[in-house]
Amino acid sequence: MKRTDEHQTRVPRRLLLVQLILTLTLAAGALAFSPAIALSILIGGGACTLATTLFAASVFGPYEARRPQALVGRIIGAEIGKLILVIGIFVFAFARVNDLNVPAMLAAYFAVQVLPAIIAPCWGAGSKP
């Protein structure tokens, strides 16, 4: 049983690591063009990584298999929390960040959300036990 628990926490950690590395790499690459674009990418990718961390902590925390309906409730609650967090970060960025590049921020969010699903299996973070 312990091996399954270790696998369940290893996969989300690897995905979060890929998201973090991707966010920092994109922001560092954009720094060559403009600090404002790099900051926008950092906000978009950071919001995605932070929201995914919240989701993983909520869903992959202590769980008892005797109550599967509780897991569904945790997943729904985690998705709602993730959505509220991302909207809050974006609203704060719109209100407070001068020279925010909205397309770069949204593209970074999308890239950091989607690309780890493609990259992570190469790192051994696939769905196979």
Secondary structure, DSSP 8 states (H G I E B T S, - for coil): -HHHHHHHHHHHHHHHHHHHHHHHHHHHHHTTT-HHHHHHHHHHHHHHHHHHHHHHHHHSSS--TT-HHHHHHHHHHHHHHHHHHHHHHHHHHHHH-TT--HHHHHHHHHHHHHHHHHHGGGGT-SS--
